[in-house]
Amino acid sequence: MIVVSDTTPLISLLKVGQLELLQKLYKTVLVPQAVYRELTENPAYINEADIIKNADYLLAVTVENVKSVNVLRAVAGLDEGESEALIMYDEQDADVLLMDEQKGRRVAKRLNVRHIGTAGILMLAYDKGLIQAVKVKECIDIMLANEIRLGKSICNTVMAHVGLDTQY
């Protein structure tokens, strides 16, 4: 299975200490260079940079069609990482794109790109027995505390999926 990731799912999973779920679920995740640079060079992620650099299941890959990236940025108003992730999905004939940002997900949907966000990753990991319901709730709570945008309906969907009565 070929998986490409944008920045936010990686940051979200890092913040909740569950980045390794990606390796357990997908073995390898391709990370566009723009995303990799953001995660390893941005002062906002200084604590996470070494973890990203040492995660051998995250492979930094260069997008071949830079012109398409620039067109997507201009037309759709996406940032460089989102644009590279969408173009890489196509270039690599990927099976799934990891993306959380609403604008990027709308574009992915229009392009018929199969995508999943952090909440979906947690539900999938729960379904596969990789994480318990209580830990899923803890992850959602930590993401919310770290100002990672998750709508109440998404949080409630996740809680219902894992069999908890918690309402946000």
Secondary structure in CASP SS format (residue, H / E / C, confidence):
PFRMAT SS
TARGET T0000
AUTHOR 0000-0000-0000
METHOD secondary structure of the structure
MODEL  1
M C 1.00
I C 1.00
V E 1.00
V E 1.00
S E 1.00
D C 1.00
T H 1.00
T H 1.00
P H 1.00
L H 1.00
I H 1.00
S H 1.00
L H 1.00
L H 1.00
K H 1.00
V C 1.00
G C 1.00
Q C 1.00
L C 1.00
E H 1.00
L H 1.00
L H 1.00
Q H 1.00
K H 1.00
L H 1.00
Y H 1.00
K C 1.00
T C 1.00
V E 1.00
L E 1.00
V E 1.00
P E 1.00
Q H 1.00
A H 1.00
V H 1.00
Y H 1.00
R H 1.00
E H 1.00
L H 1.00
T H 1.00
E H 1.00
N C 1.00
P H 1.00
A H 1.00
Y H 1.00
I H 1.00
N H 1.00
E H 1.00
A H 1.00
D H 1.00
I H 1.00
I H 1.00
K H 1.00
N H 1.00
A C 1.00
D C 1.00
Y C 1.00
L E 1.00
L E 1.00
A E 1.00
V E 1.00
T C 1.00
V C 1.00
E C 1.00
N C 1.00
V H 1.00
K H 1.00
S H 1.00
V H 1.00
N H 1.00
V H 1.00
L H 1.00
R H 1.00
A H 1.00
V H 1.00
A H 1.00
G C 1.00
L C 1.00
D C 1.00
E H 1.00
G H 1.00
E H 1.00
S H 1.00
E H 1.00
A H 1.00
L H 1.00
I H 1.00
M H 1.00
Y H 1.00
D H 1.00
E H 1.00
Q C 1.00
D C 1.00
A C 1.00
D C 1.00
V E 1.00
L E 1.00
L E 1.00
M C 1.00
D C 1.00
E C 1.00
Q H 1.00
K H 1.00
G H 1.00
R H 1.00
R H 1.00
V H 1.00
A H 1.00
K H 1.00
R H 1.00
L C 1.00
N C 1.00
V C 1.00
R C 1.00
H E 1.00
I E 1.00
G C 1.00
T H 1.00
A H 1.00
G H 1.00
I H 1.00
L H 1.00
M H 1.00
L H 1.00
A H 1.00
Y H 1.00
D H 1.00
K C 1.00
G C 1.00
L C 1.00
I C 1.00
Q C 1.00
A H 1.00
V H 1.00
K H 1.00
V H 1.00
K H 1.00
E H 1.00
C H 1.00
I H 1.00
D H 1.00
I H 1.00
M H 1.00
L H 1.00
A H 1.00
N C 1.00
E C 1.00
I C 1.00
R C 1.00
L C 1.00
G C 1.00
K H 1.00
S H 1.00
I H 1.00
C H 1.00
N H 1.00
T H 1.00
V H 1.00
M H 1.00
A H 1.00
H H 1.00
V C 1.00
G C 1.00
L C 1.00
D C 1.00
T C 1.00
Q C 1.00
Y C 1.00
END
